């Protein structure tokens, strides 16, 4: 096998030239790169190839395909070259030639034209007219032969609609001596068949330019309709039953905060419906609209204590309570029930409705509710806050430090209360005992149905305290205050403390300002202290104004405390020495046993007095 060394700058051009030289398909040319010289910028300066011709035995169809492709390339090249020089048109009115002005008039070009006429198989050409066109009538269309419709057969087209008129397919059949397929011919055929939509003009150009025959080609595609989206129901809360322990800023987690309850408020959105859509219209190649299939609708399940908005887009809560999700069906429950104890398996409770604990509340846990809180067993040293009532059926048992507390806007009821701090906006009632506890009640404190003992601690009631026993024979300090609301007493104490502080500040300010004022009168004031004197004078004015405001507020509170002198303490059995009785701002420290007595403020004597118990047990 003979091999050749050839140099050049472009690998592809070298291979083409070799294939043309030996008149073989490019696939027969084999080579290897011997050397590649590059410029400073990395471009190829000179390429040295070792080349040989290898006539490999390949599939006949493959060879034929290569040859056909080669012939097509040559034909297109010649067509372009000839179009630049002369153009032959086959029309119904005859065969015409047009020669360009820049095409030289000589015998060589005359032979070239005749050769092309022979190749095109032009029937009975008038060679005289060909010469006139070349030598005398350049740029003009000159008739050189007659048209014979049985002789000149143009390319033919077949068109077919498929897939419910969503596709238009054409097949072009090659001409016999006649004209090749044209774009106008295809477009006319499409128009005659009312194919108006989705026509691919790029494909049509490719068919014409590459003369693609005997092949089905899609030249127009419709736009399918798009089915509408189905309606979706979206729950706007995380209803999973997973424990959600939160961490504070330091990264510390409170294992009592499990966040198992989903609280919702009246009017809050619980579920949203994303409405089904109608879909998007389509269009077939005939321009006919295709109506889409609408999406499937889906209804929102309306659970207990919920309702739909007017447009049915949202499900909202009709009450405050707990959101409950049962297999996607949402409801709101006004009562949250714990079947056992409030411990680490349940965690702290924060609920918008009422809470029912069937067990006990362990130490350190917190319950916050907007409704009532009912506990079947004991409350240990825990925290309970509610806008309703609290009922503890087995009692409240805290610790001496009183860290746990109960704060209720309504009543608080328990079998017993021990080492507890309670703040009630209503009545506090213990069946058996109230021991060593701090209790504030807006209305009454009652301990009379069972043993009825109040021992130790501090009890404040806005109206009355009713009990059987107060204190013990050992003189345990027990403070009972009635007739003034706890917040009024506390506020009065705070104002007294603030008045004491501001009065001392007034004394200091007055002394400093008076000294500087005296120096100013005597002309001895250092100029650098003038601003200080000005500031002290301004401060005296502000302090005096504040004192007036506090005294006015103090007077209002004193009036309220005086009104509270109507409160009474009723003792059905015995009140032991060591008990401190307060009614309004008046106080009585008992040094003897009082039996079956009612303590009240005697307006005539201006002191706390007693009389036989006014109430029946």
C-alpha positions in Angstrom: 0.0 0.0 0.0 1.6 3.3 -1.2 1.7 6.1 1.3 2.2 9.9 0.7 3.6 12.7 2.8 1.6 15.9 2.3 1.9 19.3 3.9 -0.7 21.9 4.5 -2.4 24.1 7.1 -5.9 22.6 7.3 -6.5 18.9 7.9 -9.9 18.8 6.3 -8.9 20.6 3.1 -5.9 18.2 2.7 -8.2 15.1 2.9 -10.8 16.6 0.4 -8.1 17.4 -2.1 -6.6 13.9 -1.9 -10.1 12.3 -2.3 -10.8 14.5 -5.4 -7.3 13.8 -6.8 -7.8 10.0 -6.6 -11.6 10.3 -7.3 -12.5 8.2 -4.3 -15.0 8.9 -1.4 -13.5 10.7 1.6 -14.0 7.7 3.7 -11.4 5.8 1.7 -8.7 8.3 2.6 -6.7 7.3 5.7 -4.0 9.3 7.4 -2.0 9.9 10.5 -0.5 13.2 11.7 3.3 13.2 11.4 4.0 16.7 12.6 2.1 19.9 13.7 4.0 23.2 13.9 2.2 25.9 15.9 2.6 29.7 16.0 3.4 31.6 19.2 -0.4 32.0 19.8 -1.1 28.3 19.5 -2.5 28.2 16.0 -1.5 25.6 13.4 1.3 26.9 11.2 2.1 23.8 9.1 0.6 20.3 9.2 2.4 17.2 7.9 0.2 14.1 7.2 1.0 10.6 6.1 -1.8 9.6 3.7 -2.9 6.4 1.9 -5.9 5.1 0.1 -7.7 2.2 1.6 -10.6 0.9 -0.5 -12.3 -0.9 2.4 -15.1 -3.3 1.5 -18.3 -1.7 2.8 -22.0 -2.1 2.4 -23.2 -1.3 -1.2 -25.9 0.9 0.1 -23.4 2.9 2.1 -21.2 3.4 -1.0 -24.2 4.4 -3.0 -25.1 6.9 -0.3 -21.6 8.4 -0.3 -21.7 8.7 -4.1 -25.2 10.2 -4.1 -24.1 12.7 -1.5 -21.0 13.6 -3.5 -23.1 14.1 -6.7 -25.5 16.2 -4.8 -22.7 18.4 -3.5 -21.3 18.8 -7.1 -24.8 19.5 -8.5 -25.5 22.2 -5.9 -22.1 23.7 -6.6 -22.6 23.7 -10.3 -26.1 25.1 -9.8 -24.8 28.0 -7.8 -22.1 28.7 -10.4 -24.5 28.5 -13.3 -27.1 30.6 -11.6 -24.5 33.3 -11.3 -23.9 33.0 -15.1 -27.2 32.0 -16.7 -30.6 30.7 -15.7 -32.9 28.2 -17.6 -36.6 28.3 -16.7 -39.3 25.8 -17.7 -42.6 27.6 -17.8 -46.0 26.8 -19.3 -45.4 29.5 -22.0 -42.1 28.0 -23.0 -38.5 27.3 -22.1 -36.5 30.5 -21.4 -32.9 31.4 -20.8 -31.5 34.5 -19.1 -27.8 35.3 -19.3 -26.0 37.6 -16.9 -24.2 40.7 -18.1 -20.9 39.6 -16.6 -21.0 36.2 -18.5 -18.5 36.5 -21.4 -19.8 36.1 -25.0 -17.5 33.4 -26.5 -17.6 30.0 -28.1 -16.5 28.3 -24.9 -19.4 29.6 -22.9 -21.7 28.9 -25.9 -20.6 25.2 -25.6 -21.2 25.3 -21.8 -24.8 26.5 -22.3 -25.5 23.8 -24.9 -24.0 21.2 -22.6 -26.3 22.3 -19.9 -29.3 22.2 -22.3 -28.4 18.6 -23.1 -28.0 17.7 -19.4 -31.4 19.2 -18.7 -32.8 17.3 -21.7 -34.4 20.4 -23.2 -36.4 19.3 -26.2 -35.7 20.8 -29.6 -33.8 23.9 -28.4 -33.6 26.9 -30.8 -29.8 27.3 -30.9 -30.1 30.6 -32.8 -32.1 32.1 -30.0 -29.5 30.7 -27.6 -26.8 32.6 -29.5 -28.9 35.8 -29.5 -29.3 35.5 -25.8 -25.5 35.1 -25.3 -24.3 37.7 -27.8 -27.1 40.2 -28.2 -29.7 40.0 -25.4 -27.8 39.6 -22.1 -30.0 40.3 -19.1 -33.2 39.5 -21.1 -35.4 36.5 -20.8 -35.2 34.7 -24.3 -37.4 31.8 -25.3 -35.4 28.9 -26.6 -37.9 26.1 -26.9 -41.6 25.2 -26.7 -43.2 23.7 -23.6 -44.5 20.1 -23.8 -46.5 19.1 -20.7 -46.2 15.4 -21.5 -42.4 15.8 -21.8 -41.6 18.1 -19.0 -43.0 16.7 -15.8 -42.5 18.9 -12.7 -41.9 17.6 -9.2 -45.2 16.5 -7.6 -46.5 16.9 -4.0 -48.8 14.8 -1.9 -50.2 16.1 1.4 -51.9 14.2 4.2 -53.5 15.2 7.6 -52.8 12.9 10.5 -53.5 12.6 14.3 -56.8 14.3 14.2 -55.6 17.1 12.1 -52.7 17.8 14.4 -50.0 17.1 11.8 -49.6 17.8 8.1 -47.3 15.5 6.2 -46.0 16.0 2.6 -44.1 13.8 0.3 -42.4 15.4 -2.7 -41.8 13.2 -5.8 -38.8 14.2 -8.1 -39.4 15.8 -11.5 -38.7 14.3 -14.9 -37.1 17.0 -17.1 -39.4 19.5 -15.3 -39.0 21.9 -12.5 -37.8 20.9 -9.0 -40.1 21.6 -6.0 -40.5 25.2 -5.0 -41.5 26.9 -1.7 -44.4 28.6 -3.5 -45.6 25.2 -4.7 -45.6 23.9 -1.1 -47.2 27.0 0.4 -50.0 27.0 -2.3 -50.7 23.3 -1.6 -51.0 24.1 2.2 -53.4 27.0 1.6 -55.5 24.9 -0.8 -55.9 22.4 2.0 -56.7 25.1 4.6 -53.6 24.3 6.6 -53.1 27.7 8.3 -51.5 27.0 11.7 -48.1 25.6 12.9 -46.5 25.7 9.5 -42.7 25.2 9.8 -41.2 27.4 7.1 -37.6 26.4 8.0 -38.5 22.7 7.2 -40.0 23.8 3.9 -36.9 25.8 3.0 -34.8 22.7 3.8 -37.0 20.5 1.6 -36.6 23.0 -1.3 -32.9 23.7 -0.9 -31.9 20.1 -0.4 -34.4 18.7 -2.9 -35.7 16.1 -0.5 -37.8 13.6 -2.4 -39.7 10.4 -1.6 -39.7 11.0 2.1 -42.6 11.8 4.4 -41.9 15.1 6.3 -44.1 16.9 8.8 -44.4 20.5 7.7 -47.1 21.7 10.1 -47.9 20.8 13.7 -50.9 21.8 15.8 -50.7 22.9 19.4 -52.2 20.3 21.8 -54.5 21.6 24.4 -53.3 21.3 28.0 -55.5 19.7 30.6 -56.4 21.9 33.5 -54.7 21.4 36.8 -56.6 19.5 39.4 -57.8 21.3 42.6 -55.5 21.0 45.6 -56.4 21.1 49.3 -53.5 22.6 51.4 -53.5 22.4 55.2 -51.9 25.7 56.4 -50.6 24.1 59.6 -48.0 21.4 60.2 -50.4 18.7 61.5 -47.7 16.0 61.9 -47.6 14.3 65.3 -43.8 14.7 65.5 -42.4 16.3 68.7 -41.1 19.8 67.9 -38.6 20.7 70.6 -37.4 24.3 70.3 -34.1 25.7 71.4 -33.4 29.1 72.9 -30.8 31.6 71.7 -28.1 29.7 73.6 -29.0 26.5 72.0 -30.5 25.0 75.1 -33.6 22.9 74.7 -36.5 22.7 77.1 -37.7 19.1 77.1 -41.0 20.2 78.6 -41.9 22.2 75.5 -43.0 19.5 73.0 -45.4 21.8 71.1 -47.9 19.0 70.4 -51.0 21.2 70.4 -51.9 23.3 67.4 -53.8 26.3 68.7 -56.0 28.3 66.4 -58.2 31.3 67.0 -61.6 32.1 65.7 -61.6 33.3 62.1 -58.1 31.9 61.5 -57.5 30.2 58.1 -56.9 26.5 58.5 -57.1 25.0 54.9 -56.8 26.6 51.5 -58.2 25.3 48.3 -56.2 25.9 45.1 -59.0 25.9 42.5 -58.9 23.6 39.4 -58.0 25.4 36.2 -59.8 25.2 32.8 -56.6 24.3 31.0 -55.1 25.9 27.9 -56.8 25.8 24.5 -55.0 24.1 21.7 -55.3 24.5 17.9 -54.9 22.0 15.0 -53.2 22.7 11.7 -56.5 23.8 10.2 -56.7 26.6 12.8 -59.6 25.0 14.7 -59.4 25.6 18.5 -59.2 22.5 20.7 -61.1 22.9 24.0 -59.1 21.5 26.9 -60.3 19.1 29.5 -60.8 21.0 32.8 -59.0 19.9 36.0 -60.8 17.8 38.5 -62.5 19.6 41.4 -62.0 18.7 45.0 -64.1 19.7 48.0 -62.8 20.9 51.4 -64.2 18.7 54.2 -65.9 21.0 56.7 -65.2 19.6 60.2 -66.7 20.4 63.6 -66.4 24.1 64.6 -65.2 25.1 61.1 -66.8 26.8 58.1 -66.0 27.9 54.6 -65.4 31.4 53.4 -67.9 32.9 51.0 -65.9 32.0 47.9 -65.1 28.5 49.4 -61.3 29.2 49.1 -60.5 28.8 52.8 -61.7 26.7 55.7 -61.7 28.9 58.9 -62.0 28.2 62.6 -65.4 29.1 64.2 -64.0 29.0 67.7 -60.7 29.2 69.6 -59.4 25.7 70.2 -57.2 22.8 69.1 -56.8 22.0 65.4 -57.4 18.3 64.9 -56.5 16.5 61.6 -58.0 13.0 61.1 -57.0 11.7 57.7 -57.0 15.2 56.2 -60.4 16.1 57.8 -59.8 19.2 59.8 -61.9 20.2 62.9 -61.4 22.5 65.9 -61.9 21.1 69.4 -62.7 23.5 72.3 -61.4 21.0 74.9 -57.9 19.5 75.1 -57.8 16.3 77.1 -54.8 14.5 78.5 -55.6 10.9 79.4 -52.8 10.7 82.0 -50.3 12.9 83.7 -48.8 16.1 82.4 -45.2 14.8 82.2 -42.4 14.6 79.7 -44.5 12.5 77.4 -47.0 15.3 77.1 -44.9 18.4 77.8 -46.0 21.9 78.6 -49.5 22.8 77.4 -50.6 26.0 75.7 -54.1 25.9 74.4 -56.7 28.3 73.1 -59.6 26.5 74.8 -60.2 24.4 77.9 -57.9 21.7 79.3 -58.9 18.5 81.1 -56.2 16.5 82.8 -57.2 13.0 83.8 -54.1 12.5 85.9 -51.8 14.9 87.8 -49.6 17.9 86.8 -46.0 17.1 87.7 -43.5 19.6 89.1 -42.1 22.1 86.7 -44.6 21.8 84.0 -46.7 24.7 82.6 -50.3 24.9 81.5 -51.6 28.0 79.7 -55.2 28.1 78.5 -57.9 30.5 77.4 -60.7 28.3 78.9 -61.1 26.4 82.1 -58.5 24.0 83.4 -59.8 20.9 85.2 -57.3 18.5 86.9 -58.6 15.2 88.3 -55.6 14.6 90.6 -52.9 16.7 92.3 -51.1 19.7 91.0 -47.5 19.7 92.1 -45.1 22.6 92.1 -46.3 23.7 88.6 -47.5 26.8 86.8 -51.1 27.2 85.5 -52.3 30.4 83.7 -55.8 30.6 82.4 -58.4 33.1 81.3 -61.1 30.8 82.8 -61.5 28.8 86.0 -59.2 26.3 87.6 -60.6 23.2 89.4 -58.2 20.7 91.1 -60.1 17.8 92.5 -57.3 16.4 94.6 -55.5 19.5 95.7 -52.6 21.8 95.0 -49.2 20.8 96.6 -46.3 23.1 96.0 -43.0 23.8 97.7 -41.9 26.3 100.4 -40.2 28.5 97.8 -43.6 29.0 96.1 -42.0 28.9 92.6 -45.1 27.3 91.2 -48.3 29.4 90.9 -51.8 29.5 89.6 -53.1 32.6 87.9 -56.8 32.6 86.8 -59.1 35.3 85.6 -61.9 33.2 87.0 -62.4 31.1 90.1 -59.9 28.6 91.6 -61.2 25.6 93.4 -59.2 22.7 95.1 -59.6 20.1 97.8 -56.7 21.6 99.6 -54.0 24.3 98.9 -50.5 24.0 100.4 -47.4 26.0 99.7 -49.0 27.6 96.7 -49.2 31.0 95.2 -52.6 31.8 93.7 -54.0 34.9 91.9 -57.7 34.8 91.1 -60.0 37.3 89.4 -62.9 35.6 91.2 -63.3 33.3 94.2 -60.7 31.0 95.7 -62.2 28.0 97.5 -60.5 25.1 99.3 -62.6 22.2 100.7 -60.2 21.1 103.4 -57.2 23.5 104.2 -55.2 26.5 103.0 -51.7 26.0 104.4 -48.7 28.4 104.1 -49.9 29.9 100.8 -50.0 33.4 99.2 -53.5 34.0 97.8 -55.0 37.0 96.1 -58.7 36.9 95.2 -60.7 39.7 93.6 -63.8 38.5 95.4 -63.9 35.9 98.2 -61.6 33.3 99.8 -63.6 30.4 101.2 -62.4 27.4 103.3 -65.4 25.9 105.1 -66.8 22.8 103.6 -64.3 20.3 105.1 -61.9 20.9 107.9 -61.8 24.6 107.0 -58.4 25.5 108.3 -56.3 28.5 107.2 -52.8 28.3 108.6 -49.8 30.5 107.7 -49.2 32.5 104.6 -50.9 35.7 103.4 -54.5 35.8 102.1 -56.0 38.9 100.4 -59.6 39.1 99.3 -61.5 42.0 97.7 -64.6 41.2 99.7 -64.7 38.4 102.3 -62.7 35.6 103.8 -64.9 32.8 105.2 -63.3 29.9 107.2 -63.6 27.7 110.3 -60.1 28.1 111.7 -57.4 30.6 111.4 -53.8 29.9 112.7 -52.9 27.4 115.4 -52.4 27.4 119.2 -48.7 27.7 118.5 -49.1 31.3 117.1 -48.1 30.7 113.5 -48.2 34.0 111.6 -51.3 34.1 109.4 -52.2 37.3 107.5 -55.7 37.9 106.4 -56.6 41.1 104.3 -60.0 42.0 103.1 -61.8 44.9 101.5 -59.1 46.0 99.0 -58.1 44.5 95.7 -54.7 42.9 95.7 -53.5 45.1 92.9 -54.6 48.2 94.7 -52.8 47.3 97.8 -49.7 46.4 95.8 -49.9 49.6 93.8 -50.3 51.6 97.0 -47.1 50.0 98.4 -45.2 50.8 95.2 -46.4 54.5 95.3 -45.4 54.8 98.9 -41.9 53.4 98.1 -41.6 55.7 95.0 -42.7 58.7 97.1 -40.1 57.9 99.7 -37.3 57.7 97.1 -38.3 60.9 95.2 -38.7 62.8 98.5 -35.1 62.0 99.4 -34.0 63.0 95.9 -35.9 66.3 96.3 -34.1 67.0 99.5 -30.7 66.5 97.9 -31.6 68.5 94.8 -33.0 71.4 96.9 -29.9 71.5 99.1 -27.5 71.6 96.1 -29.6 74.2 94.2 -30.0 76.5 97.3 -26.3 76.5 97.9 -25.5 77.4 94.3 -28.3 80.1 94.4 -26.8 81.7 97.5 -23.4 81.8 95.9 -25.0 83.5 92.8 -26.7 86.1 95.0 -23.4 86.8 96.8 -21.6 87.0 93.4 -19.3 84.1 94.3 -20.7 81.5 91.8 -18.0 80.1 89.6 -19.2 80.5 86.0 -18.6 76.9 85.3 -21.4 76.0 87.8 -24.0 78.2 86.1 -25.2 75.3 83.8 -25.3 73.0 86.8 -27.5 75.5 88.6 -29.8 75.7 85.6 -30.1 71.9 85.4 -30.8 71.6 89.1 -33.6 74.2 88.9 -35.1 72.3 86.0 -34.8 69.1 87.9 -36.5 70.6 91.0 -39.5 71.6 88.8 -39.7 68.0 87.3 -39.5 66.4 90.8 -42.2 68.6 92.2 -44.4 67.8 89.3 -43.8 64.1 89.8 -44.6 64.3 93.5 -47.9 66.0 92.8 -48.8 63.3 90.3 -47.9 60.5 92.8 -49.9 62.1 95.6 -53.0 62.5 93.4 -52.7 58.8 92.5 -52.1 58.0 96.2 -55.4 59.8 97.1 -57.3 57.7 94.5 -55.9 54.5 96.0 -56.6 55.6 99.6 -60.2 56.2 98.6 -60.4 52.8 97.1 -58.8 51.3 100.2 -61.3 53.1 102.4 -64.1 51.8 100.3 -62.6 48.4 100.9 -63.3 48.7 104.6 -66.6 47.1 103.9 -64.8 43.7 103.6 -65.2 41.2 106.4 -63.6 38.1 107.8 -66.0 35.4 109.1 -64.6 32.7 111.5 -67.0 29.9 112.4 -64.9 28.2 115.0 -61.6 29.7 116.3 -59.0 32.3 115.3 -55.8 31.8 117.3 -53.3 34.4 118.6 -50.7 35.5 116.0 -53.2 36.1 113.2 -53.0 39.5 111.6 -56.2 41.0 110.5 -56.2 43.9 107.9 -59.3 45.7 106.6 -58.4 48.5 104.2 -55.4 50.3 105.8 -56.3 49.2 109.3 -54.6 46.3 111.1 -55.3 44.1 114.1 -52.7 41.7 115.5 -54.7 39.1 117.6 -53.3 38.2 121.0 -56.2 36.0 122.1 -58.5 33.3 120.7 -61.6 34.5 118.9 -64.6 32.1 118.5 -67.5 32.3 116.1 -66.6 35.9 115.2 -67.0 38.3 112.3 -64.2 40.9 111.9 -65.2 44.3 110.4 -64.2 47.9 110.3 -66.2 50.0 112.8 -66.7 53.4 111.2 -67.7 55.0 114.5 -64.7 53.6 116.5 -62.4 53.9 113.4 -60.9 50.5 114.2 -61.4 46.8 113.5 -64.1 45.3 115.7 -65.8 41.9 116.1 -69.3 40.7 116.5 -70.9 37.2 116.6 -70.5 35.5 113.2 -73.0 36.9 110.8 -73.1 33.9 108.5 -74.5 30.4 109.1 -72.1 27.5 108.5 
